[in-house]
Amino acid sequence: ERKMVLVTKEAPNFIAPAILSNGEIINTFNLKKYSNELNVALRASFLIDKNWIVRHQVINDLPFGRNINEIIRMIDAIEFHNKYGEVCPANWEPGKDGITTSLQGISSYLNKHFSE
């Protein structure tokens, strides 16, 4: 049985709910950070699909904040893949080409974007 609660308040310009877990996620993904002064959870982001499969995760050490634009880019990338079946190359952004996962698809992408 899942003990997670879906939060109904949404972040500005973000249409997906967040999940709270009363420490269950912190323990599951080993996000506790201990030091002499602190007992806190590391900042982490997880993109979980409708089948509860973790599709993307980022766990930051204490000095680093999250990049909301990168999280949104990852959501866009998953939606792109689900719609077109292509994978997203490094630095992919919405509106850019994806790659068909075949030797011909990779060759075509590389020739289009990196040929002289």
Secondary structure, 3 states (H helix, E strand, C coil): CCCCEECCCCCCCCCCCCEECCCHHHHHCCCEEECCCCEEECEEEEEECCCCCEEEEEEECCCCCCCHHHHHHHHHHHHHHHHHCCECCCCCCCCCCCECCCHHHHHHHHHHHHCC
